[in-house]
Amino acid sequence: MTSVQQQQPRRAGRPRSEQADRAIIEAALDLFAESGPDGLCIEQVAARAGVGKATIYRRWPGKEDLLLAALAALKAPLPEPKGESVRDDLTALLDAMRTEAVDPRQMRQFALLMGEGERYPRLIERYVAAVVEPRRDVFRAVLRRGIATGELREAINIEVAVDMLTGTVLARARIGPDRTERGYARRVVDELLTGMASR
């Protein structure tokens, strides 16, 4: 065997099919919506997605991993902060969350997940770690930058500020989608920055 042949990497298996991934995710979300975590089993997901069980197991070790991936897929990436204005960045982030929060499908899935919190605490913990915290990190980074640039007071509690920003939109969306109309994110940010702004 020549040195060139030795250096050639081994060919990987067949590339993942995006179409199969989407079908699996959609099937998992549908089954979760119909029967919660208990009703979600790999066999049914495979049958509904039109794939073999092995196809799913190559991607996800078990149903909890699949469910987390499916729920995470509902969330579009938050917009990249431009870094020019804390006010504008927070408004863009919050408006993206507002759009998600009023999506009926996402509202149902989130309510189902939270409703299973006592029975599946590990699932909730993993969801928070994998989905919620990375998104909160984006808000934290914007607030820290605001403190560094002098746009915000040094004494603000970043965790409480993130709770106030995100919690306001999520709570209002639960009352009714029409309560989080366009422009609502800007009003929330304006009101909160009145108290957090550097004086």
CORBEL-V438087 format. One line per field, one symbol per residue. phi: phi as a letter, one per 40 degrees, with the letter a starting at -180 (. if undefined). psi: psi as a letter, one per 20 degrees, with the letter a starting at -180 (. if undefined). A space follows every 10 residues. Layout:
BEGIN
phi->???
psi->???
END
This chain:
BEGIN
phi->.ccccccccc cccccccccc dccccccccc ccccbgdccc bdcccccccg bccccccccb cacccccccc ccccccdccc dcgcacdccc cccccccccc cccdcccccc ccccccdccb ccccdccccc bccdccdccd cccccccccg cbcccccccc ccdccccccc cccccidccb cdgcdccccd cccdccccb
psi->prhghhipqq praqqqohgg gggggggggg hghgjahhio qhghggghik rqhhgghhgp hahghggghg hhhhpqqqqp phjhpggggh ggghhhhggg hjohghgggg ggghijghhm hhggghgggh ggghhhhggg hgghhhghij hqqhjqoggh ggggghhggg ghhhhphiil rqigghgggg ghhhhiqp.
END
